[in-house]
Amino acid sequence: MLAPGGRAAVLARMEQTALKDPVMRLPLIKAPVLLLWGRKDRLIPFSNSAGYTRLLPDNRLVACKDLGHAPMEEDPPNRSRHCGNSWPNSA
């Protein structure tokens, strides 16, 4: 959302979508999920991460201390290190 036009594009896209509660679908996700969650996220509070980690069968949560809703944009060099081939259960 930090890129030029990013915020406006996200807001426009959100106006087109009827948001649905993901609770029923999260347990169906079979792929490993990496959650990079900013502790200062004002859009989806960090406290919501507990529900996601409980419902996703194979997940890893990285709590980003001083970041908000888009940690991968707010601090790319430090966030990208979490996205390598180091998934604990990967073949």
C-alpha positions as CSV (number, residue, x, y, z in Angstrom):
1,M,0.0,0.0,0.0
2,L,3.0,2.3,0.1
3,A,3.6,2.2,-3.7
4,P,2.1,5.1,-5.6
5,G,-1.6,4.5,-6.1
6,G,-1.5,1.4,-3.9
7,R,-3.8,2.6,-1.2
8,A,-6.4,3.9,-3.7
9,A,-6.3,0.6,-5.6
10,V,-6.8,-1.4,-2.4
11,L,-9.7,0.8,-1.2
12,A,-11.4,0.7,-4.7
13,R,-11.1,-3.1,-4.7
14,M,-12.5,-3.4,-1.2
15,E,-15.6,-1.5,-2.3
16,Q,-16.3,-4.3,-4.9
17,T,-16.1,-7.1,-2.4
18,A,-18.6,-8.3,0.2
19,L,-16.3,-9.6,2.9
20,K,-17.1,-13.0,4.3
21,D,-16.0,-14.5,7.5
22,P,-13.1,-16.9,6.7
23,V,-13.6,-19.2,9.7
24,M,-15.3,-22.0,7.7
25,R,-12.7,-21.9,4.9
26,L,-9.4,-21.7,6.8
27,P,-9.3,-25.3,8.0
28,L,-9.7,-26.4,4.3
29,I,-6.4,-24.8,3.3
30,K,-3.9,-27.6,2.8
31,A,-0.8,-25.6,1.7
32,P,1.6,-24.2,4.3
33,V,0.7,-20.6,5.2
34,L,3.2,-18.0,6.4
35,L,1.5,-15.2,8.3
36,L,3.5,-12.0,8.5
37,W,1.3,-10.0,10.9
38,G,2.2,-6.4,12.1
39,R,1.5,-5.8,15.7
40,K,0.5,-2.3,14.8
41,D,-2.0,-3.4,12.2
42,R,-5.0,-1.1,12.4
43,L,-7.0,-2.8,9.7
44,I,-6.9,-6.3,11.1
45,P,-5.7,-6.3,14.7
46,F,-2.8,-8.6,15.7
47,S,-5.1,-10.3,18.2
48,N,-7.0,-11.8,15.2
49,S,-3.8,-13.9,14.5
50,A,-4.7,-16.3,17.3
51,G,-7.8,-17.4,15.4
52,Y,-5.9,-17.9,12.2
53,T,-3.2,-19.9,13.7
54,R,-5.7,-22.1,15.5
55,L,-7.7,-22.8,12.3
56,L,-5.0,-23.1,9.7
57,P,-3.7,-26.7,9.7
58,D,-0.1,-25.8,8.7
59,N,1.0,-22.3,9.5
60,R,3.8,-20.2,10.9
61,L,3.2,-16.8,12.4
62,V,5.8,-14.1,12.3
63,A,4.8,-11.2,14.6
64,C,6.3,-8.0,13.2
65,K,6.8,-5.7,16.2
66,D,6.8,-2.2,14.8
67,L,4.9,-2.7,11.6
68,G,1.3,-2.3,10.4
69,H,-1.0,-4.0,7.9
70,A,1.6,-4.5,5.1
71,P,4.8,-5.7,6.7
72,M,6.2,-6.9,3.4
73,E,6.0,-3.4,2.0
74,E,6.9,-1.5,5.2
75,D,10.2,-3.5,5.7
76,P,10.9,-5.7,2.7
77,P,14.5,-6.6,3.5
78,N,13.7,-8.0,6.9
79,R,10.4,-9.6,5.9
80,S,11.8,-11.4,2.8
81,R,14.1,-13.5,5.0
82,H,11.0,-15.3,6.3
83,C,9.9,-16.3,2.8
84,G,12.7,-18.7,1.8
85,N,12.7,-22.4,1.5
86,S,13.0,-22.9,5.2
87,W,9.5,-24.2,5.9
88,P,9.8,-26.7,8.8
89,N,7.6,-29.4,7.2
90,S,8.7,-28.9,3.5
91,A,9.9,-31.8,1.5
